[in-house]
Every structure is written in C-alpha cells, then in structure tokens.
Amino acid sequence: MSAASETFEKTPGWLDWFQGPSKPKFTPPPGAVDAHCHVFGPGHEFPFAPERKYTPCDASKEQLYALRDHLGFSRNVLVQATCHGADNRATMDAVVSSGGKAKGIASVKPSITDEELETLNENGIKGVRFNFVKRLVDPLPPAVLSKLVERINRFGWHTVIYFEAPDLPELYDFIAGIDTTVVVDHMGRPDVTKDVDGPEFALFQKLMDENDHIWSKVTCPERLSKSGPPTYDDFVPFAARLVERFPDRVLWGTDWPHPNLKSHMPDDAWLVDMIPRIAPTDALQQKLLVDNPMRLYWPEECNQ
C-alpha cells in the first residue's frame, strides 16, 4: 500500500472537532489573526508520522479556513501538529493555499539540511516548534535545539516552545537564553486551579518580565480549565494577567481542531466570546488579535 493511499484508524476515544459552531457574540477587530491552529492530513493525502503518539481525525485546510471566516477572523498561523512529526507538507500546503492569509510554524529534526530550511522559508514558515511535553513527543536535548536556533536565525524566524508548568524550572535558563523571539504555547500550561498569584505562575511571569524576547499565547481554556465549558472561569485570571502585564507580547488562537481533548469538544464560538474577558478594552483586543501577530508574522505589512 502506498503512503498516499494509506488509511488511518483514529486513537480510541478520540473526540472529533465540533461541526456547526455557533456565531460568536464578540466581533473581532478587522484583520484579527487566529495565531494557533493546526491541520490534520487529510491522512490519505498527507500521511501521519509513523512515530506519532496519537492518530487524529482529518481536519483539512478548507475546513479551517471556513471556520476562520465564520468566526470573523482574517488570517491564521498554523502550528505543525505532532501527529505529522517533522513532515511539514500538510502545514506548508495549507499556508501556500491561503493566498497570503496564513503563515506556519514547522517541526524540524537536527538533521534538516540548509536547502530544506530554505524551502520551508519560501513556503511561509516563520518559526520552529520545540515540544517538551513528554506524553506527546520524545523531546530533544536543549543543547541540540540551541544549534538549530543558530541555523534558523538567518531567516528571522522565532521559536515556539510547548511545555508544562512543572517542567519550567529545569527549562528556565534554556528558554531565557534562546537568541531569538520565543513564543510559549498556552501560558506554559499552568494549573489554573491554583492561585494566580502563587509561585508556579509567578515563575512564568518572572520569565517574561526579565526577558523581553519571550511572548505567550493566552490560549486553550478548553484544555486548561477545570471549571469547564462554556465559560471556563478559572482560566480567565491567568490569561487576563498576561494580557494586562505584557500587552505587546501576547497572542490568541483557537487551537482548532483541539487535539487530544478527553472531556469535551468546545464550540469554537465559546472561545472567541472569552476574548473580551481576558482583553477587556478595545486597545488590548487590537494588540492581542491584530498588532502583535502582524508584527511577528507579517512584519513587511507593518509600519513599525
């Protein structure tokens, strides 16, 4: 059987993304960017990686862009999904097909050639993702990743880092020392049942406060919340704190199609309607949804 004709069986218990989302009550400002989302396959066209730790449903570029329009957004930043490993073809295809309305974040191996990096750059890739979540990947040592950072700097790319809050102490110096912009996924996955002023989240804020090159995505209430949908109240203080303290270094995204959720699958309109709760003013919403992602991903269109 050829790779192109391979069929995939979803991980048992896999929750498919929510079809037919409602219309959000909140209207994003013109030019708003969904700065964290993915595509999965489709598997018959872009096979999932043999080393993957989960097998998802299909979630195509056409379905992603239909959701973008439905929710009132203008652009997307696609992050390479771990189920595709370091085969970035699905992400690149979605970016190239977007008509300039999308950029991408790749996953790469240390063995990648300069020519392959050049191809990624030419096809709308703006950074690489380093994943330290052990249940999803087998993380590479920071020393190896530091060498990759040196190689991507010539493109003006940044790094996206995914880790969980208990792992921050051992990663702190590595992240602080990265010689390029760093964007942390999902606020470093804090335990939102703890005090927002407690030591765990204080360490993450210290990381951002002492390092102007570090940004954060204020994303994934559906993944972090314990109070649950549709309002995800326990998530709000954490995201609102970062938006208030670091308004020029925060990004927002849907995380569609929401991989590896166990408890429920959100209506994406719920997530959009949380934005005014974490960014309560027009000025903060403009920075979070337009100015910041444009400056990072479409700098050539900015006057700064």
N, C-alpha and C positions, 0 to 999 in steps of 0.2 A: 504493500500500500504506500503510495507516495505521500509526502508530507502535506501536500495541498489537498489531498482527499481524506486525510486522517479525521476520524471522528473522536470526540472527547465526551467523557461522562462526568457530569458535574460532581463535585465533592458532596457526599451525602449530607442532607440537611441544609444545603446552600440556599440562601434567600435571594431570589431574583429581585432586580431593581423594580421600583413601583411604577407601573404604567398608568397613564392617565392622571398625572399630577394636577392638583387644583391650581387656580391662578393666584399668585401671591397678592396680599393686600398692599404690601410695600412695593413701590415702584423705584427700581434702581435709577441712579442718575444716568444721563446719556453717556455712552461709552464705557459702561461698567464691565468689569472683567471677572469671570469665574476663573480664579487663579489656581485651582487644584481640582482636577478631574482626570479621568482615565478612559481608555477604550480597552475592551477585551475582544481580541480577534477581529472579526468572526473567525472561529477556530479553523474552519475549512480553508480560509484564505491566509490567515496569519497564525500558524500553529502555536500552541502554548509550549513553554520550555520544558524539556524532559526533567529538569531538576526542580520544577515548581513544587511548592508545598501546599497548593490548593488548585483546583480546577474550577473556574467560574462559569457563569452563563456567558453567552455572547452579549456584547454591548458595543454597537457599531458607531462609527463617526457620524453617520446620518442621524441616528437616534440621539447622540449627544448634541448635535447642532440644532436639532428640533427642540430639545429641552432648553438650550440656550435662548432661543427665540421666544419660547413660551414663557420663560421666567423673566424676560425683559433685559437680558444681558446682550452685550455686543461682541465679546471676544472670550477666548478660552486659553488657559495654559494647561497642556496635557502632560501629566507626570507618568513616566513609564511604570506600568504595573508589574509587580514582582512575578506574576504568573507568566510573563513573557521573558523573564531573565534579562540577558543583555542583547536580545534580538529586538532592536528598536523599530523594526519595519512598520508595525501597526501604528505606533505613535507618529513616526515620520509621515506615513501615508495620510493620516488624519490632518496633520499640520499642513502638508502641501496642498491637500484638497480644500482647505478652508478659505482660500482666496485672501490670504493675509490676515485673517481674523483669529489665528491661533499660533502659539509658539509651543515648544516642547522641552521637557526635561528627560534626559536619557539615563539609562543604566549602562555602565561600561565595565569591561574587565581590564586589569592592568596590561594585558597583552594586546590591547587595541592598538592599531597602527596609526601613524600620523595621517595617513590617507583616509582611514575610516573616520577619524575625528573631523577631518576636513569635510567629508560627505555629510556628517551629522550637522555641522555648522551651516553648510549650504542649504540644508533642508529644514531650517528653522529651529534647530536645537539651541537652547540658550544656557544650558547647565547640565550638571550630572547629579544624580541622587545617590547618597550613601545611606544604606539601610543597616541599622544596628539592632533591629527587632528580631531576636533570635528565633521566634516561632515562625517567622516569615522567610528568613534567609540565613545563610551561614556568613556572618559578617567578615569582611576583610580587615586585617590589622591597620590601625591608623597610620603606621609608617608607610605602608604600601599606598594608602589613599593620598597621603601627602605628596607623593611623587606624581600621582595623577593630577592633583591640583596644579602643580607646576606646569604640566603639559597643557591644561585647558586654559591657563591664564592668557595665552596669546590670542584667544578668541574673545576675551572679555566675558567669558561665562561666569556663572556663580555655582555654588554647591547647595544642594538641598539635603538636609540631614533628618533622618527619621529615627527617633529613639524613644524610650520610655523613661519617665521621671526617675525611677530608682537607679538608672544607669548614668545619669548626668554627672555625678561626682567623678567617675572614672573617665568620662569623656570631656570634662570641662576644659582642661588645658589644650587638648587636641582641637576642639571647636574654636576656642578663643584664639588659637594660633594659626588658623587657616588664613592664608594670604589672598583672600578674595571675599566677596559678599557671601554670607551664609544665610540660608532661609531654613528655619526649623519648622518641620511639619507638626501641626496640631498642638502647638504650645509645648512640645516635649511631653505630651500625654500626661498631664498632671492628674492626680487623684482628686476629682472635684468634690468628693465628699469631705475632704479636709478643709481646713481654714485657708481662705485665700491669702491671709497674712502669715500663714505658717511657714516653717523653714524650707519645706520642699519647693514650693512655688517661689519663695524668696530667692532661692539659689538660681532659678531660671531668670528671674528679673535682674539679679546681680550680673548674670552673664550678658544680658542685653545692655544693662546700664553701663558696664565697663568696656563694652566692645561695640563701637558704632557700626561695625560691618555686619552685625548679626540682626536678622529680621525674624519675624514669626508669622506663621499662618494661624489666624484665630478661627479654627475650623473644627469640624467633626463633633458637634454636640451629640449627634446620634450615636457616636462611638464612645464618648467620654462620660456622658450623663448617666447617673444612677436614678435620678428622679423621673426621667423618662419623657416620652413624647406627649403632646406635640410641642410643649413649651420649654422643656429641658432647662428648668430654672436653675439647677445647681451649676450649670456650665457658664451662665451669664456673668457672674462676678469675675471669673478668671479672664475671659475674653475682654470684657469691658475694661479691666485693669490695664491690660497691654495696649489697648487702643488709646486709652487716656494717657498713659505714660510714654508711649512710643508711637505717636500718630503717623510719623513718616516712615515707619519700618514694619508695618503690618499689612497682611494680605488676607483675602477671604476667598473661599471656594466651596463648592457643593460636596466634593469628594464622590460625585457620581461616577460609577454605579454602585458605590458603597460596598466594597469587597469585605467579605468575612464578618458581616454582622450576624449576630446569633439571636438577638432578642426580638428584633422587629426591623422593618424596612420603612424608612421615612418617606412621606410625601415631600418632594423637594421644595414645595411652596412653604412648608413649615420652616425650613432652614432659611429661606430668603426673608421670611417675616420676623426672624430673630435679629436681623441686621440693625434695626433702629434701637434694639435693646442693648447692643454692645457698642454701637456707634450712634449716640443719641442726637447728634447735631448734623445739619447739612454739610458743614465743613469737614467733620470727621468721616462722614459717609463718602464724600468726594475723594478724600485721601485714600481711604481703605479700598474703595472699589474702582477708582479711576486713576488718580495721580500716581499712587505708589506702583501698581502693576505696570502702568505705561512707562514709568521711569526705568523700571527694571527690565522689561521685556520689549518695549518698543521705543528705546531712547531716541532713535532717529526722528520720531514724530513729536518729541517734546522740545520745548523751547529752553529747557534748563541746561 
